[in-house]
Amino acid sequence: MKKVYVLLADGFEVIEALAPVDIMRRAGIEVITLSLNNNLEVMSSHNIKVMADKIFDGEFKDGDGIYFPGGYPGYENLLKSQKAMELGKYYLENNKLVGAICGAPSSLARAGVIDGKNITLHFGCYDLVGDKCNIIDKPIVVDGNLITGSGAGYSVDMGLALVNYLVPEKVADVKKALTIKD
């Protein structure tokens, strides 16, 4: 069974975090949410409390992928976590899946994790990236083992892209269960 860690920092966007979690779990992927706080409770950008599965200590290198949801100030809080940025770099350099949506790709870019990669992200964060990455104006961009999404409206698409990368044979079943028609 594939395993993905989802990093939750205070101020994360609920849809960007939980829609992909739901979709990956439907595909049979083990998904473990990690709180960047000193407790399991994480507050979303819209004041919705979510209980993470575990507290993040930086030592979660055994997964097949890692996912960074955006949301403000969530993506800034991700950037403030040196351990989170180091873990993203570890996954990218070891050919494991790295997913990021909305403002989160800007955090990875500013930390020097995704230099030179093709990405998409929320248009309000383009200036934060500068010329560190090649910004592509598409909903979802796949560049090797890096998958980025432009924002909350594409959270389901992001989840499907993550599933397609890890267990492509499950995409059709998940789409059918969600009544998504091609």
C-alpha distance (Angstrom), angle and dihedral (degrees) to the residues before:
residue distance angle dihedral
M1 . . .
K2 3.80 . .
K3 3.81 118.1 .
V4 3.82 129.3 -150.7
Y5 3.78 128.6 -176.0
V6 3.81 119.0 -148.0
L7 3.80 116.6 -158.0
L8 3.80 114.9 -143.9
A9 3.79 118.6 -165.4
D10 3.79 124.1 177.3
G11 3.79 107.7 -84.2
F12 3.82 96.5 33.4
E13 3.81 119.5 152.1
V14 3.81 109.1 -107.6
I15 3.81 96.9 -147.5
E16 3.80 92.7 47.0
A17 3.79 91.2 52.0
L18 3.77 105.4 35.7
A19 3.81 103.2 36.1
P20 3.83 90.6 60.8
V21 3.82 90.7 42.1
D22 3.81 89.6 53.9
I23 3.81 93.3 45.7
M24 3.80 94.0 47.6
R25 3.80 91.7 48.7
R26 3.82 90.1 50.4
A27 3.81 86.3 56.3
G28 3.80 91.3 54.5
I29 3.80 95.9 -104.8
E30 3.79 115.6 144.8
V31 3.80 104.5 -123.0
I32 3.79 121.1 -169.0
T33 3.79 119.5 -171.9
L34 3.79 115.7 -147.5
S35 3.80 125.4 -156.3
L36 3.79 116.4 -142.0
N37 3.82 87.1 -157.0
N38 3.79 127.0 86.7
N39 3.80 88.6 -105.3
L40 3.80 136.3 40.6
E41 3.82 95.7 -103.5
V42 3.80 115.9 97.1
M43 3.82 124.6 -177.8
S44 3.79 117.3 -140.7
S45 3.78 126.8 -139.7
H46 3.83 88.1 -98.8
N47 3.81 95.8 47.8
I48 3.79 97.4 -99.6
K49 3.79 112.5 143.6
V50 3.79 115.5 -137.4
M51 3.79 126.5 -172.5
A52 3.80 111.3 -137.0
D53 3.78 121.5 -147.7
K54 3.80 95.3 -124.1
I55 3.79 142.7 0.5
F56 3.80 114.0 -102.1
D57 3.79 113.8 -118.4
G58 3.80 98.5 164.5
E59 3.80 95.0 -106.2
F60 3.80 101.5 103.0
K61 3.81 100.3 113.3
D62 3.81 97.2 131.7
G63 3.80 97.1 81.8
D64 3.78 129.8 102.5
G65 3.78 90.0 -133.1
I66 3.77 147.8 4.1
Y67 3.78 127.3 -145.9
F68 3.81 129.7 -156.8
P69 3.84 116.1 -162.8
G70 3.77 118.5 -157.3
G71 3.77 130.1 -141.2
Y72 3.76 128.8 129.8
P73 2.97 124.8 -58.5
G74 3.81 88.0 2.6
Y75 3.79 96.0 80.5
E76 3.81 90.0 49.5
N77 3.80 89.9 51.0
L78 3.81 89.5 50.6
L79 3.80 89.0 53.8
K80 3.82 90.6 51.3
S81 3.81 89.3 59.3
Q82 3.79 106.3 84.0
K83 3.81 89.1 -173.6
A84 3.82 91.1 55.8
M85 3.80 92.2 50.2
E86 3.82 91.3 46.2
L87 3.80 90.5 50.7
G88 3.81 90.6 50.7
K89 3.81 89.0 52.2
Y90 3.81 91.1 48.2
Y91 3.80 92.0 52.9
L92 3.80 93.4 46.1
E93 3.82 94.0 47.7
N94 3.81 92.2 46.6
N95 3.82 93.8 53.2
K96 3.78 93.7 -109.1
L97 3.79 122.1 138.0
V98 3.80 118.3 -85.3
G99 3.80 116.8 -172.8
A100 3.80 126.5 -176.3
I101 3.79 133.0 167.7
C102 3.80 139.2 -168.2
G103 3.82 109.9 -12.8
A104 3.81 95.4 -6.0
P105 3.83 94.6 84.9
S106 3.82 87.1 58.9
S107 3.81 89.3 56.8
L108 3.80 91.6 52.0
A109 3.81 90.0 46.6
R110 3.80 94.4 49.3
A111 3.81 89.6 49.3
G112 3.82 89.9 53.9
V113 3.81 93.2 -116.0
I114 3.82 99.4 123.4
D115 3.80 104.6 29.9
G116 3.80 113.1 165.0
K117 3.81 94.4 8.0
N118 3.80 125.9 134.1
I119 3.80 107.7 -114.0
T120 3.76 145.0 160.6
L121 3.78 125.9 -149.4
H122 3.78 142.5 154.7
F123 3.81 110.0 -49.7
G124 3.80 89.7 -127.2
C125 3.82 89.5 65.4
Y126 3.81 99.2 50.2
D127 3.81 92.1 101.4
L128 3.81 91.1 52.7
V129 3.81 89.9 60.9
G130 3.79 97.3 45.4
D131 3.79 111.1 171.1
K132 3.82 95.9 -28.2
C133 3.82 91.4 101.5
N134 3.79 138.7 19.0
I135 3.81 105.8 -105.4
I136 3.80 113.5 -147.8
D137 3.82 117.1 -166.4
K138 3.82 97.2 -133.3
P139 3.81 132.4 112.7
I140 3.83 94.5 -115.4
V141 3.81 128.0 16.1
V142 3.79 124.3 -168.8
D143 3.81 118.1 -162.6
G144 3.79 108.4 172.3
N145 3.80 107.8 -65.5
L146 3.83 92.7 -10.4
I147 3.81 117.6 92.9
T148 3.80 119.3 -177.8
G149 3.79 131.9 -177.1
S150 3.78 130.0 -158.4
G151 3.78 101.1 -134.5
A152 3.79 154.0 -47.8
G153 3.80 94.7 -55.0
Y154 3.79 88.9 64.9
S155 3.80 97.9 47.5
V156 3.82 93.9 114.4
D157 3.80 90.3 47.8
M158 3.79 88.5 49.9
G159 3.78 91.4 52.4
L160 3.80 90.6 49.6
A161 3.81 91.1 49.0
L162 3.81 90.2 52.7
V163 3.80 90.5 49.4
N164 3.80 90.8 46.6
Y165 3.80 90.0 54.7
L166 3.81 96.1 47.3
V167 3.81 105.4 30.4
P168 3.82 108.6 7.1
E169 3.79 91.7 172.3
K170 3.84 88.8 67.7
V171 3.82 98.3 54.8
A172 3.82 96.4 87.8
D173 3.82 92.3 49.6
V174 3.81 92.5 48.9
K175 3.80 92.0 47.9
K176 3.80 90.6 49.7
A177 3.82 91.9 49.8
L178 3.82 89.5 50.1
T179 3.83 91.5 45.1
I180 3.80 91.6 -120.8
K181 3.77 110.3 158.5
D182 3.78 122.4 -159.7
